[in-house]
């Protein structure tokens, strides 16, 4: 990057350590550190106790934060997943030793960037097409590194991934025969299952994903190719993958922060699945109260993603969410609840991952005071 | 900002001038500069010809770009509107001489930042509550500057703004009596009218807004207070405000870029209103084609806002948009249309403003080659 060129102005930090939360500029992404640490410890101990052979590889697309990744690894995670090359670069630069890009790349520039990461950390990446294998092999050879490769199998997500065990075997053979590459196994992540509301629906979806992944892994092994890794799972389903006796890695991401949409999943309280806390909020200031029942605050579409529904006002009985525009949210106040102009409140985002990606900084607090300011690895 | 602290990694530029578009890393925000310049010239000449006394003050919340603002001002705009203090700081730093923050601020920190801007540029800001007036007066006095203040009137937007002419008069009196402040007039922007589909609906909404604003301005003048400015209008309605003989300023923003949602507005071709071109696209790479009719590309919820509907594939007959996730869009291909892995295509965002706010850089091109890289003033 040419340092003489003008920079975006997004580097202004909205708070500094030691500042009371009430003085933080808004709209701002806040993370409750004690709650975050409890979520990290809870999942780590669940996996260690219930599925001792299964590795935890939390998804960094949720937080895009090397600081959060370090805490997950200190609690026992073997590394992280990333969804973008930019995230993987940030994690490698921070010293994360084992990174899975749980996604396909399809151009030579990104393959070169991945090869550079593979010179620093153990790097694996997914494929579902022979052209991706060729790009990765060329980049690995040019850089003199080894890239680990997983075949993505579509186990119900209906997005990327090969659709048959035969196709998985063919790609595995191609990887094995490609210089610079090592075949690691299968990515078998079922994204659509994460937000099925009923535990029984999620369980059935993961049972089918497990059946498909087991069949593909079996055919790959029958072809004489080792298939050590089966990776997948998310915050909504990990208990089922952990109990599958097939999956070797869990990719849960949202559990560190949680959001209003995950909170709508029904839980099976008999199943003893960890209950994660809401650690992420958007701090916003009331800028207008034009009517006795209407307040307007300064967090809108540009400060939080509404793709999975509006933010929750669960912390404020007496307030309803009435709509968002670019830089505003409208709130309906039920008497005797009355917000004042200048008052700051916390919104719980509908969907944590894309909300985090709108912010450059995570403001970390202990409930009353800012304790750290962490950068977000935005961009691709 | 402490330069020793780690920075977000969002400063990586996805392209450099001279690069062919086909080599630009994705997902990336692209602007067609000839189309942008035609849009800027078209609105400027319309206003100069049809409403010669009316000032054009384009809204910078659309582009967050001092580079775009400079081109608008060179074409005759008197300055810009901003929606956030961060945007206003970026515009002032770039030398924009006249800035309206078309929004309320409600904390002392932001008031101090506004006062600092008022030391560089002519700065005006909206209020709808006495507490905001007190904050602004204190900050202006402390900094030894003058801040210009408009009373926002709710003319149908049902968001911020006072709801009666009496309340507008009371606030105008308060501003006139507050040291460091100058009363400029009324903000009478009707946001909800911009996306009413039929020209007749938009015309009726602006007729009512004009009636309300005229009544409030009349009462303010009857109270012996000058009310020189009536500011409002957007890309969907500006022809009506321009013809109102009341509005003195037009705030159109989206016209520079356009989007799929504005393209759904019906036009009244008899009215000779300018037809703006689509200048903004998201460049995305096809990363997977797992089925003959399914392609997956690398621009998802984190690269474009879906709040006003999905992106348009108007440039590609034979492709339908089938859904977004965080970092992916699924496309349905109708035979014989067939995308290849690695191919790059342009999506037209559903809503330009929040899409731009997700990106750190605007990649400017001439249809085939990158000609400039402009920073986006993200953050608040």
Boltz contact constraints between the chains, C-beta under 6 A:
constraints:
  - contact:
      token1: [A, 1]
      token2: [B, 11]
      max_distance: 6.0
  - contact:
      token1: [A, 1]
      token2: [B, 13]
      max_distance: 6.0
  - contact:
      token1: [A, 6]
      token2: [B, 375]
      max_distance: 6.0
  - contact:
      token1: [A, 7]
      token2: [B, 375]
      max_distance: 6.0
  - contact:
      token1: [A, 8]
      token2: [B, 360]
      max_distance: 6.0
  - contact:
      token1: [A, 8]
      token2: [B, 375]
      max_distance: 6.0
  - contact:
      token1: [A, 8]
      token2: [B, 376]
      max_distance: 6.0
  - contact:
      token1: [A, 8]
      token2: [B, 378]
      max_distance: 6.0
  - contact:
      token1: [A, 9]
      token2: [B, 90]
      max_distance: 6.0
  - contact:
      token1: [A, 9]
      token2: [B, 377]
      max_distance: 6.0
  - contact:
      token1: [A, 10]
      token2: [B, 378]
      max_distance: 6.0
  - contact:
      token1: [A, 10]
      token2: [B, 379]
      max_distance: 6.0
  - contact:
      token1: [A, 12]
      token2: [B, 379]
      max_distance: 6.0
  - contact:
      token1: [A, 13]
      token2: [B, 1]
      max_distance: 6.0
  - contact:
      token1: [A, 25]
      token2: [B, 109]
      max_distance: 6.0
  - contact:
      token1: [A, 83]
      token2: [B, 327]
      max_distance: 6.0
  - contact:
      token1: [A, 90]
      token2: [B, 9]
      max_distance: 6.0
  - contact:
      token1: [A, 104]
      token2: [B, 287]
      max_distance: 6.0
  - contact:
      token1: [A, 104]
      token2: [B, 288]
      max_distance: 6.0
  - contact:
      token1: [A, 106]
      token2: [B, 285]
      max_distance: 6.0
  - contact:
      token1: [A, 106]
      token2: [B, 287]
      max_distance: 6.0
  - contact:
      token1: [A, 106]
      token2: [B, 341]
      max_distance: 6.0
  - contact:
      token1: [A, 106]
      token2: [B, 342]
      max_distance: 6.0
  - contact:
      token1: [A, 107]
      token2: [B, 285]
      max_distance: 6.0
  - contact:
      token1: [A, 107]
      token2: [B, 342]
      max_distance: 6.0
  - contact:
      token1: [A, 109]
      token2: [B, 25]
      max_distance: 6.0
  - contact:
      token1: [A, 128]
      token2: [B, 288]
      max_distance: 6.0
  - contact:
      token1: [A, 128]
      token2: [B, 290]
      max_distance: 6.0
  - contact:
      token1: [A, 129]
      token2: [B, 341]
      max_distance: 6.0
  - contact:
      token1: [A, 131]
      token2: [B, 341]
      max_distance: 6.0
  - contact:
      token1: [A, 159]
      token2: [B, 296]
      max_distance: 6.0
  - contact:
      token1: [A, 159]
      token2: [B, 328]
      max_distance: 6.0
  - contact:
      token1: [A, 160]
      token2: [B, 288]
      max_distance: 6.0
  - contact:
      token1: [A, 160]
      token2: [B, 296]
      max_distance: 6.0
  - contact:
      token1: [A, 285]
      token2: [B, 106]
      max_distance: 6.0
  - contact:
      token1: [A, 285]
      token2: [B, 107]
      max_distance: 6.0
  - contact:
      token1: [A, 287]
      token2: [B, 104]
      max_distance: 6.0
  - contact:
      token1: [A, 287]
      token2: [B, 106]
      max_distance: 6.0
  - contact:
      token1: [A, 288]
      token2: [B, 104]
      max_distance: 6.0
  - contact:
      token1: [A, 288]
      token2: [B, 128]
      max_distance: 6.0
  - contact:
      token1: [A, 288]
      token2: [B, 160]
      max_distance: 6.0
  - contact:
      token1: [A, 290]
      token2: [B, 128]
      max_distance: 6.0
  - contact:
      token1: [A, 296]
      token2: [B, 159]
      max_distance: 6.0
  - contact:
      token1: [A, 296]
      token2: [B, 160]
      max_distance: 6.0
  - contact:
      token1: [A, 301]
      token2: [B, 307]
      max_distance: 6.0
  - contact:
      token1: [A, 301]
      token2: [B, 354]
      max_distance: 6.0
  - contact:
      token1: [A, 302]
      token2: [B, 354]
      max_distance: 6.0
  - contact:
      token1: [A, 302]
      token2: [B, 357]
      max_distance: 6.0
  - contact:
      token1: [A, 307]
      token2: [B, 301]
      max_distance: 6.0
  - contact:
      token1: [A, 326]
      token2: [B, 353]
      max_distance: 6.0
  - contact:
      token1: [A, 326]
      token2: [B, 354]
      max_distance: 6.0
  - contact:
      token1: [A, 327]
      token2: [B, 83]
      max_distance: 6.0
  - contact:
      token1: [A, 328]
      token2: [B, 159]
      max_distance: 6.0
  - contact:
      token1: [A, 341]
      token2: [B, 106]
      max_distance: 6.0
  - contact:
      token1: [A, 341]
      token2: [B, 129]
      max_distance: 6.0
  - contact:
      token1: [A, 341]
      token2: [B, 131]
      max_distance: 6.0
  - contact:
      token1: [A, 342]
      token2: [B, 106]
      max_distance: 6.0
  - contact:
      token1: [A, 342]
      token2: [B, 107]
      max_distance: 6.0
  - contact:
      token1: [A, 353]
      token2: [B, 326]
      max_distance: 6.0
  - contact:
      token1: [A, 354]
      token2: [B, 301]
      max_distance: 6.0
  - contact:
      token1: [A, 354]
      token2: [B, 302]
      max_distance: 6.0
  - contact:
      token1: [A, 354]
      token2: [B, 326]
      max_distance: 6.0
  - contact:
      token1: [A, 357]
      token2: [B, 302]
      max_distance: 6.0
  - contact:
      token1: [A, 360]
      token2: [B, 8]
      max_distance: 6.0
  - contact:
      token1: [A, 375]
      token2: [B, 6]
      max_distance: 6.0
  - contact:
      token1: [A, 375]
      token2: [B, 7]
      max_distance: 6.0
  - contact:
      token1: [A, 375]
      token2: [B, 8]
      max_distance: 6.0
  - contact:
      token1: [A, 376]
      token2: [B, 8]
      max_distance: 6.0
  - contact:
      token1: [A, 377]
      token2: [B, 9]
      max_distance: 6.0
  - contact:
      token1: [A, 378]
      token2: [B, 8]
      max_distance: 6.0
  - contact:
      token1: [A, 378]
      token2: [B, 10]
      max_distance: 6.0
  - contact:
      token1: [A, 379]
      token2: [B, 10]
      max_distance: 6.0
  - contact:
      token1: [A, 379]
      token2: [B, 12]
      max_distance: 6.0
